[in-house]
């Protein structure tokens, strides 16, 4: 190194403070001292300095490498400091002599105090350097293992294997371009090393160490999971492709720095392309609706009870782990997620907030500055709808045909099975049997003796229903259900109808649409009719009448039950299991405000004998009147 000579007065060297360097890290200290290796005179003086500073004899440092390590360790420990002139402040050579002037006579007064920092080494005057370093050296320290490691690996490439939440590489100490014109390192800034499958592009950059002239950069990869653009600049754009990595950090980018007259410097960056998928958990405690599109989880919905919790299944492909992500709700007042552990497949706990009915979005955000969302799902929080239900098994001992087929059926015992399905809409039915010891209840209701309860649709039941209503008492606000053997439901003509008529009118203000065949009249005068359309109390038939019918003639409508008070459910020819689910269906009309729908996988299906018993968020087609119904959202809370 070349340097202007400091002023020598009374045996002391004086320096500008900005020329003093007192803090070194191991790598930069080792690089600095190694610059003297080809200067025999400097190495001789350094050997003397290191020997005196450590208490060893000169011959103890058998090799120049050991000597360089020792002096580098003395710099990092602060035993010695170095004067490195600031080139921007350097004065013309004629302002300072090439040789130090001879020592001046000390004045009679006390000599000047030495400067705060100790004199240090330059290589312009080897003898002066050695004297300055000897004056600063003190104490003995062993050669450091870190220096050995740094020396052996100084020119080797370094692996860039940062965790998911990345920060730029720590900048190395400033480099003296005169001493080391060909740097062995540069800095890579990779703000995120976990990328989303088919997600947003990420920019990564390479920068020089302080004081180093700019080189050129080339970014390359053999991975098919990422694509590079602007690869021959200092800033590259990395775009993840459609498939996740085979393992963590499997995608490798090689970064090569080139400069004229210098060897290439090569480093690598390891990336992970990951995919996060949400799905229903086997441990879920409330509802999950996949919208009947299992291949598209982005339209899924999950719900939980207010101030309660549920679980969501999470699978992460590509080598990333649960700890690489923050699972957060957009509105933490509605839901929060419990941070998962470091696995790739787990059940995520979701805690519901206090709202009676509200929703937000849960996201899996990577722990990077971008906080990119790798997956999301709509979360619904509801107050639980609790319905108290009492079931009475009713017969009329005066009419043999009213005897129940399932007189010993325990409808209350079906509550746990029912609630396993109802919970999907955050609903719970508490079902009890009306009579003590689950007995039947004898009520004289079959007033017309037809071995059935005759239900007048236009009057919301009529006299026979009223008889049962009066018999079931002491139930408070519970939803009452009456199980009966047979049920016949009727409209009645409000005007006579002639042969050839295509329309009829009934006494009811509203007619329920049905696709089933109805019976107009009784006995020999009866005929089957089908509804084409309805307008108020007027029914248009699909075909003209073949018989005449007087005012007051019955039009029999086929129904398995009515959502009256009490709710009527007929045994008919149904199985006991179907009847138990019919209880839920009819209570769904009365207490949950749900319509009949056309979906055999839902217990609000219009006909008995369905195959599944869910309540859905995904809109269901209504059986009557057209349109759809979102059952989760329709239920009053």
C-alpha positions in Angstrom: 0.0 0.0 0.0 1.1 3.5 -0.7 0.3 6.3 1.7 1.5 9.8 2.5 3.7 9.8 5.5 2.3 10.9 8.9 4.0 13.7 10.8 6.6 12.4 13.4 7.0 14.6 16.4 8.9 13.6 19.6 8.7 9.9 18.6 4.9 10.0 18.0 3.0 9.6 14.7 0.2 12.1 14.3 -2.9 11.2 12.0 -6.1 12.8 10.9 -8.9 11.0 12.9 -10.7 10.1 9.6 -7.6 8.2 8.7 -7.9 5.8 11.6 -9.7 2.5 11.3 -10.4 0.9 14.6 -13.2 -1.6 13.9 -12.7 -4.7 11.8 -14.6 -7.9 11.1 -12.6 -11.1 10.7 -13.0 -11.3 6.9 -12.0 -7.8 6.1 -9.0 -7.9 8.6 -7.7 -11.1 7.0 -8.0 -9.6 3.5 -6.3 -6.4 4.5 -3.3 -8.0 6.2 -2.9 -10.6 3.4 -2.0 -7.7 1.1 1.4 -7.4 2.8 2.3 -11.1 2.1 4.5 -10.2 -0.9 6.4 -7.5 1.0 9.4 -9.2 2.8 10.2 -6.1 4.9 6.6 -5.6 6.0 6.3 -9.3 6.9 9.5 -9.1 9.0 8.1 -6.1 11.0 4.7 -7.8 11.3 6.4 -10.9 12.7 8.2 -8.8 15.3 5.0 -7.0 16.2 3.0 -10.2 16.6 5.7 -12.0 18.6 6.0 -9.1 21.1 2.3 -8.7 21.3 1.7 -12.4 22.1 4.8 -13.0 24.2 6.1 -15.6 21.7 9.4 -15.8 20.1 9.8 -14.7 16.5 10.3 -18.3 15.4 6.9 -19.3 16.9 5.1 -18.2 13.7 6.4 -20.8 11.4 4.6 -19.7 8.3 3.5 -16.4 6.8 -0.1 -17.7 6.9 0.0 -18.1 10.6 1.5 -14.7 11.0 -1.2 -13.1 8.9 -3.9 -14.8 10.9 -2.4 -13.5 14.2 -2.2 -9.9 13.0 -5.8 -10.1 11.6 -6.9 -11.4 15.0 -5.1 -8.5 16.8 -7.0 -6.0 14.5 -10.4 -7.6 15.2 -9.8 -7.7 18.9 -8.7 -4.0 19.0 -5.1 -4.6 20.1 -3.9 -2.6 17.2 -5.5 -0.1 14.8 -4.6 0.9 11.3 -4.2 4.3 9.6 -5.7 4.3 6.1 -5.5 7.7 4.6 -8.7 9.1 3.1 -8.0 9.6 -0.6 -10.5 12.4 -0.8 -8.6 14.4 1.9 -5.1 13.5 0.7 -2.9 16.6 0.3 -0.3 17.0 -2.4 2.9 15.1 -1.6 5.0 18.3 -1.1 2.9 19.1 2.0 4.4 16.2 3.9 8.0 15.1 3.7 8.9 11.6 2.3 10.9 11.0 5.4 10.1 11.9 8.9 12.0 14.9 10.2 14.6 14.3 12.9 13.3 14.3 16.4 13.1 17.8 17.9 14.5 18.7 21.3 11.9 18.3 24.0 10.8 21.5 25.6 11.4 22.1 29.3 7.7 21.7 30.0 5.9 18.3 30.2 5.9 16.5 26.8 2.7 16.5 24.8 0.3 13.6 25.6 0.0 10.9 22.9 -3.0 10.9 20.7 -6.1 8.8 21.7 -5.5 6.1 19.1 -2.3 4.1 19.0 0.2 4.5 16.1 -0.4 2.0 13.4 1.2 0.2 10.4 1.8 1.6 6.9 4.1 -0.1 4.3 5.8 3.0 3.0 8.5 2.9 5.7 8.8 -0.6 7.1 10.9 0.4 10.1 8.4 3.1 11.1 5.5 0.7 10.6 7.1 -1.9 12.9 7.8 0.7 15.6 4.2 2.0 15.5 2.7 -1.5 15.6 5.0 -2.6 18.5 3.9 0.4 20.5 0.3 -0.6 20.1 0.5 -4.4 20.6 -0.2 -6.0 23.9 -1.6 -9.2 25.3 -1.5 -12.8 24.0 -4.4 -14.5 22.1 -4.4 -17.8 20.3 -4.9 -18.0 16.5 -8.7 -17.9 15.9 -10.5 -20.8 14.2 -12.8 -18.3 12.4 -9.7 -16.7 10.7 -8.6 -20.2 9.5 -12.1 -20.9 8.1 -12.3 -17.5 6.4 -8.8 -17.9 4.9 -9.6 -21.3 3.4 -12.9 -20.2 2.1 -12.2 -16.6 1.0 -12.4 -17.3 -2.7 -15.0 -20.1 -2.6 -18.6 -19.5 -3.6 -21.1 -19.1 -0.8 -24.6 -20.8 -0.7 -27.5 -18.4 -0.4 -29.9 -20.6 1.7 -31.9 -18.0 3.6 -35.1 -18.9 5.6 -38.5 -17.8 4.2 -38.5 -14.4 5.9 -35.5 -13.0 4.1 -33.3 -10.0 4.6 -30.5 -8.8 2.4 -27.1 -10.3 3.0 -25.1 -8.4 5.5 -22.8 -6.0 3.7 -19.1 -6.7 4.0 -16.6 -4.2 5.1 -15.5 -1.6 2.6 -12.9 -2.9 0.2 -9.7 -1.0 -0.6 -9.6 -1.1 -4.4 -5.9 -0.5 -4.6 -5.1 -3.4 -2.3 -7.7 -5.8 -3.7 -8.9 -4.7 -7.2 -10.6 -8.1 -7.8 -13.2 -8.7 -5.1 -14.0 -12.3 -4.0 -17.6 -11.5 -3.1 -20.7 -9.5 -3.8 -24.1 -9.0 -2.2 -27.4 -10.8 -3.3 -30.7 -9.3 -2.2 -33.4 -11.9 -2.4 -36.4 -10.5 -0.6 -38.4 -13.8 -0.7 -37.1 -17.3 -1.3 -40.5 -19.1 -1.1 -42.6 -18.4 -4.2 -46.3 -19.2 -4.9 -47.2 -21.7 -7.7 -48.2 -19.5 -10.7 -47.9 -16.5 -8.4 -46.5 -13.1 -8.6 -43.0 -12.5 -10.0 -40.1 -11.6 -7.5 -37.2 -9.3 -8.3 -33.7 -10.2 -7.0 -30.6 -8.1 -7.3 -26.8 -8.3 -7.0 -24.8 -5.3 -5.7 -21.1 -4.7 -5.3 -19.3 -4.4 -2.0 -18.6 -0.8 -0.9 -15.6 0.7 -2.8 -15.6 -1.9 -5.6 -16.0 -0.9 -9.3 -19.1 -2.3 -11.0 -19.0 -5.7 -12.7 -21.5 -7.4 -14.9 -23.9 -10.2 -13.8 -25.5 -13.2 -15.3 -28.3 -15.2 -13.7 -29.0 -18.8 -14.9 -31.0 -21.8 -13.8 -31.8 -25.3 -15.1 -35.1 -25.4 -13.1 -38.4 -25.8 -15.0 -40.3 -24.5 -11.9 -39.1 -20.9 -12.3 -38.5 -18.6 -15.3 -35.9 -15.8 -15.4 -36.2 -12.5 -17.3 -33.6 -9.7 -17.5 -31.1 -12.3 -16.6 -28.0 -10.4 -17.8 -28.5 -7.4 -15.5 -27.9 -6.8 -11.9 -31.6 -7.2 -11.2 -33.4 -10.4 -12.4 -37.2 -11.1 -12.4 -38.1 -14.6 -11.2 -41.5 -15.9 -12.1 -42.8 -19.2 -10.5 -44.4 -21.7 -12.8 -47.4 -24.0 -12.4 -45.8 -26.9 -10.4 -44.4 -26.9 -6.9 -40.8 -27.9 -6.1 -39.9 -31.5 -5.4 -38.3 -30.4 -2.1 -37.4 -27.4 -0.1 -34.9 -25.1 -1.9 -34.7 -27.4 -4.9 -34.7 -24.5 -7.4 -31.2 -23.1 -7.8 -30.2 -19.9 -9.5 -26.5 -19.4 -10.3 -25.3 -15.8 -10.2 -21.9 -15.0 -11.9 -20.1 -11.7 -11.5 -17.6 -10.8 -14.2 -15.1 -8.0 -14.6 -12.2 -7.4 -16.9 -8.9 -8.8 -15.6 -10.6 -10.6 -12.6 -11.7 -14.1 -12.1 -15.5 -14.7 -12.1 -17.2 -14.7 -8.7 -20.0 -17.3 -8.5 -22.8 -17.5 -5.9 -26.1 -19.4 -5.8 -29.6 -18.7 -4.6 -31.9 -21.5 -3.5 -35.7 -21.1 -3.9 -38.8 -23.1 -3.1 -42.0 -23.0 -5.2 -44.9 -23.9 -2.9 -48.6 -24.5 -3.0 -51.0 -24.1 -0.1 -54.4 -25.9 -0.2 -57.3 -25.6 2.3 -59.9 -28.4 2.6 -62.4 -29.8 5.1 -60.8 -31.3 8.2 -61.9 -34.7 9.7 -61.8 -32.8 13.0 -64.0 -29.9 11.8 -66.6 -28.9 14.4 -69.0 -27.0 12.2 -69.6 -26.5 8.5 -67.5 -26.7 5.3 -69.0 -26.2 1.9 -66.9 -26.9 -1.2 -69.6 -25.5 -3.6 -69.7 -28.9 -5.3 -66.3 -28.0 -7.0 -63.7 -30.1 -5.2 -61.1 -29.3 -7.8 -61.5 -25.5 -7.0 -60.8 -24.8 -3.3 -60.9 -21.0 -3.9 -64.7 -20.9 -3.8 -65.0 -22.9 -0.5 -66.6 -21.6 2.7 -66.1 -22.6 6.3 -68.2 -21.6 9.3 -67.8 -21.7 13.1 -69.8 -20.8 16.1 -69.3 -17.4 17.7 -66.7 -17.5 20.5 -65.9 -21.1 19.6 -63.5 -22.8 17.2 -63.2 -25.2 14.4 -60.4 -26.8 12.3 -59.3 -26.4 8.7 -57.1 -29.0 6.9 -54.0 -27.4 5.4 -51.6 -29.1 3.0 -48.4 -27.4 1.7 -46.7 -28.8 -1.3 -43.2 -28.0 -2.5 -41.2 -28.3 0.7 -42.4 -25.2 2.6 -43.8 -25.6 6.1 -46.5 -24.1 8.2 -44.0 -21.9 10.0 -43.2 -20.2 6.7 -46.6 -18.6 6.6 -48.8 -16.2 8.7 -52.4 -17.5 8.8 -54.4 -14.4 9.3 -58.0 -13.2 8.9 -58.7 -9.9 7.2 -60.8 -8.9 10.2 -59.3 -10.3 13.4 -62.5 -9.3 15.3 -64.3 -12.0 13.3 -61.8 -14.8 13.4 -58.2 -15.6 14.3 -55.9 -18.6 13.5 -53.6 -20.4 15.9 -50.1 -20.4 14.5 -49.2 -24.0 13.3 -46.0 -25.9 13.8 -43.3 -26.7 11.3 -45.0 -29.4 9.3 -46.4 -29.5 5.8 -49.8 -31.1 6.6 -51.8 -30.1 9.6 -55.2 -29.0 11.0 -55.3 -25.3 11.5 -57.4 -24.1 14.4 -59.8 -21.2 13.7 -61.2 -19.2 16.6 -64.5 -17.4 16.0 -65.1 -13.9 17.3 -68.2 -12.5 19.0 -70.4 -11.5 16.0 -73.9 -13.0 15.8 -73.5 -13.3 12.0 -70.5 -12.0 10.0 -67.8 -13.1 7.7 -64.2 -12.4 6.7 -61.4 -14.0 4.7 -58.6 -16.2 6.0 -55.3 -16.0 4.1 -52.0 -18.0 4.2 -49.5 -15.1 3.8 -45.8 -16.0 3.2 -43.4 -14.5 5.7 -41.8 -12.2 3.3 -41.9 -8.4 2.7 -44.5 -9.0 0.0 -46.8 -11.0 2.4 -48.2 -12.7 -0.8 -51.4 -14.8 -0.1 -50.9 -18.4 -1.2 -54.5 -19.5 -0.4 -57.7 -18.0 1.0 -61.1 -19.1 2.2 -64.3 -17.4 3.3 -65.0 -17.7 7.0 -68.5 -17.3 8.4 -69.2 -16.8 12.1 -72.7 -17.4 13.4 -74.5 -17.4 16.7 -75.7 -21.0 17.3 -79.4 -21.5 16.5 -80.8 -23.7 19.3 -84.3 -25.2 18.7 -86.2 -27.0 21.4 -88.4 -29.7 19.9 -91.0 -32.0 21.6 -92.4 -35.0 19.7 -95.8 -36.6 20.5 -96.9 -39.9 19.0 -100.7 -39.5 18.5 -103.4 -42.0 17.7 -107.2 -42.1 18.0 -108.4 -45.2 20.0 -111.9 -44.8 18.5 -110.6 -45.5 14.9 -108.5 -48.6 14.5 -106.8 -47.3 11.3 -105.0 -44.6 13.3 -102.8 -47.0 15.3 -99.2 -46.1 14.8 -96.7 -48.4 13.0 -93.8 -47.1 15.2 -95.5 -46.8 18.5 -92.3 -47.4 20.4 -90.0 -45.2 18.3 -87.7 -43.0 20.3 -87.4 -39.8 18.3 -85.4 -38.0 21.0 -82.6 -40.5 20.6 -82.0 -39.2 17.1 -80.8 -35.8 18.3 -77.1 -36.6 18.3 -77.2 -38.0 14.8 -79.3 -35.0 13.6 -77.0 -32.5 15.2 -73.9 -34.0 13.6 -75.4 -32.6 10.3 -77.2 -29.5 11.7 -73.9 -28.3 13.1 -72.8 -27.6 9.6 -75.1 -24.5 9.7 -74.3 -23.9 13.4 -77.8 -25.2 14.4 -78.7 -27.5 17.3 -82.0 -29.4 17.9 -82.7 -30.4 21.5 -85.4 -33.2 21.0 -87.5 -34.6 23.8 -90.4 -37.1 23.8 -93.8 -35.7 24.9 -95.3 -38.5 26.9 -93.6 -40.0 30.0 -91.7 -43.2 29.3 -92.0 -42.4 25.6 -95.6 -43.5 25.6 -98.2 -42.8 22.8 -100.9 -40.1 23.3 -104.6 -40.9 22.7 -106.5 -38.1 21.1 -110.0 -38.3 19.5 -109.2 -36.4 16.3 -110.6 -38.5 13.4 -113.9 -36.7 13.3 -114.9 -38.0 9.8 -113.8 -41.6 10.5 -111.6 -41.9 7.4 -108.6 -43.4 9.4 -106.6 -40.3 8.7 -106.3 -36.7 9.8 -108.1 -34.6 7.3 -106.2 -31.4 6.8 -108.0 -28.4 5.4 -105.2 -26.5 3.6 -107.2 -23.3 3.2 -107.8 -23.1 7.0 -104.3 -24.1 8.1 -105.6 -27.4 9.4 -109.1 -27.4 10.4 -111.1 -29.1 13.2 -109.1 -32.4 13.3 -105.8 -30.6 13.8 -107.3 -28.3 16.4 -108.2 -31.4 18.4 -104.6 -32.5 18.6 -103.4 -28.9 19.3 -105.6 -28.8 22.4 -104.3 -32.2 23.7 -100.6 -31.4 23.6 -100.1 -29.0 26.4 -97.4 -27.8 28.8 -94.7 -27.5 26.2 -94.0 -23.8 26.6 -92.1 -22.3 23.6 -90.9 -25.7 22.3 -91.7 -26.6 18.7 -94.4 -29.2 18.9 -94.4 -32.2 16.5 -97.3 -34.7 16.2 -96.6 -38.1 14.6 -99.8 -39.6 13.1 -100.6 -42.8 11.1 -102.2 -41.2 8.0 -102.8 -37.8 6.6 -105.0 -36.5 3.8 -104.8 -32.9 2.7 -107.5 -31.1 0.8 -108.3 -27.9 -1.1 -112.1 -27.3 -1.8 -113.6 -25.8 -4.9 -115.0 -22.3 -4.4 -117.0 -22.6 -7.6 -118.5 -25.4 -9.7 -116.4 -26.7 -12.6 -117.9 -28.1 -15.8 -116.7 -30.8 -18.2 -114.1 -29.3 -20.6 -113.0 -26.6 -18.1 -109.2 -26.0 -18.0 -109.3 -23.9 -14.8 -110.6 -24.4 -11.3 -110.7 -22.1 -8.2 -110.3 -23.1 -4.6 -111.1 -21.6 -1.2 -107.5 -21.1 -0.2 -105.7 -17.8 -0.9 -102.6 -19.7 -1.8 -102.0 -22.9 -3.7 -98.9 -24.9 -3.2 -97.3 -25.9 -6.5 -96.6 -29.5 -7.0 -95.5 -31.8 -9.8 -97.5 -34.8 -8.4 -101.0 -35.8 -9.6 -104.0 -34.5 -7.6 -107.4 -36.1 -7.1 -110.4 -33.9 -7.8 -113.7 -35.3 -6.3 -114.4 -38.6 -4.5 -115.7 -42.1 -5.4 -117.0 -42.6 -8.9 -116.9 -38.8 -9.6 -113.2 -38.5 -9.0 -110.6 -37.8 -11.7 -106.9 -37.2 -11.7 -105.6 -33.7 -12.6 -102.2 -32.1 -12.9 -101.3 -28.4 -12.4 -99.9 -26.4 -15.3 -99.7 -23.1 -13.5 -101.1 -21.2 -10.5 -102.4 -17.6 -10.1 -103.6 -16.9 -6.6 -106.5 -19.3 -5.9 -106.9 -20.2 -9.6 -105.4 -23.3 -10.9 -104.8 -23.9 -14.6 -104.8 -27.7 -15.5 -102.7 -29.5 -18.0 -105.8 -31.0 -19.5 -109.6 -30.3 -19.7 -111.9 -31.8 -17.1 -113.7 -35.0 -18.1 -116.3 -34.7 -15.3 -118.4 -32.0 -13.7 -117.7 -31.0 -10.1 -119.9 -29.1 -7.7 -118.8 -26.3 -5.4 -117.2 -27.6 -2.2 -115.8 -30.8 -3.9 -112.3 -31.7 -2.5 -109.1 -31.5 -4.4 -106.7 -33.8 -2.6 -103.1 -32.7 -2.3 -100.4 -35.3 -1.5 -98.3 -34.2 1.5 -96.2 -36.0 4.1 -96.6 -33.4 6.7 -97.4 -29.7 7.4 -95.3 -27.1 9.3 -98.2 -26.0 11.5 -98.5 -25.9 15.3 -98.1 -28.7 16.1 -96.2 -29.8 13.1 -97.9 -32.8 11.5 -95.9 -35.8 10.2 -97.5 -38.9 8.8 -96.0 -42.3 9.0 -97.6 -43.5 5.8 -95.4 -46.2 4.2 -92.0 -44.6 5.2 -89.2 -46.2 7.2 -88.5 -45.1 10.7 -85.2 -43.6 9.7 -86.9 -41.5 7.0 -89.5 -40.4 9.6 -86.8 -39.2 12.0 -85.2 -37.1 9.3 -88.7 -35.8 8.3 -88.9 -34.3 11.8 -85.9 -32.3 11.1 -87.2 -31.3 7.7 -90.5 -30.0 9.0 -88.9 -28.2 12.0 -86.6 -26.6 9.4 -89.6 -25.0 7.8 -91.1 -23.8 11.1 -88.0 -22.8 13.2 -85.3 -22.2 10.5 -87.5 -20.4 7.9 -86.2 -22.8 5.2 -88.0 -23.6 2.0 -88.4 -26.9 0.2 -85.6 -27.4 -2.3 -84.8 -29.8 -5.1 -81.7 -31.6 -3.8 -81.6 -35.1 -2.6 -78.4 -34.5 -0.6 -80.2 -32.0 1.6 -82.7 -32.6 4.4 -84.9 -29.8 3.0 -85.5 -31.8 -0.2 -89.2 -31.6 -1.0 -89.8 -35.3 -1.0 -89.2 -38.0 1.7 -86.5 -40.6 1.2 -83.4 -38.5 0.4 -79.9 -39.8 0.7 -78.0 -37.2 2.7 -78.9 -34.6 5.3 -76.9 -31.4 5.0 -77.6 -27.7 5.2 -75.6 -25.7 2.6 -74.0 -22.3 2.1 -73.9 -23.0 -1.7 -77.3 -21.8 -3.0 -79.9 -24.6 -3.5 -82.7 -24.5 -6.1 -86.1 -23.9 -4.6 -88.7 -26.5 -5.4 -91.5 -23.9 -5.7 -91.5 -20.4 -7.1 -88.0 -20.5 -8.7 -84.8 -18.9 -7.4 -82.3 -20.3 -4.9 -81.7 -20.3 -1.2 -78.5 -20.0 0.8 -79.5 -22.0 3.9 -76.6 -20.9 6.2 -77.5 -17.2 5.6 -81.3 -17.7 5.7 -81.5 -19.2 9.2 -82.5 -16.5 11.7 -79.9 -16.0 14.5 
